[in-house]
Amino acid sequence: MKKNFYLDILLFISLLACIITGVVLDFHWFSGGREVKMVLVEVHRWTGYIGTAAILLHMVWHTKWIAVAAKKMRRARVIRSQIGSLLIRRFSGQRERAASPCTRYPKEI
């Protein structure tokens, strides 16, 4: 539980820093010239790397949960598709109808 908490804190801080530096760089909300821009670019790059590594580690730690959730989603999708096909058959209008006068008595050649 503790490792998950620390990982979540790392994820939050690194991705928040990445978002903030990205917005600051995109809208040019900095002063100080090229040196400041280069520092912001490096901070943005490394916080992105750290956030990506933390996301991958988070996914590895929760692989079992991801597998169970995917299995439940597949099962729910199968049930939804079966219900959908039943409803389509029921309400599609493909019930037996009386033959039209044109097809009741075929023309003789």
C-alpha positions, 0 to 999 in steps of 0.5 A: 500500500505504501509503495502505491501511495508513493508511486501515486505522489510521484506520478502526480508531481511529475505529470503536473510539472510536465503539464505546467512546463508544457503550457508555459512553453507553449504560451511563452509565459516566461522571461529571461531569454534562451537560457530560461527556455532551455531549462524549461525544456529540460524540466519538461522532458525529464518530468515526462520521462519520469511520469512515463516510467511511473505509469509503466511501473504502475501498470506492472504493479496492477497487472492482475487488476487489469487482467480481471477488469479486461475479463469482466469487460469482455464478458459484459460485451458478449452479454450486450451483443447477445441482448442486442442481437435478440432485440434486433431480431425481435424488432427488425420487422422480419416477421412472416407476412402475407404474400403479396398478390404479385408473388402469390400466383407466379406467371406462366410463360 
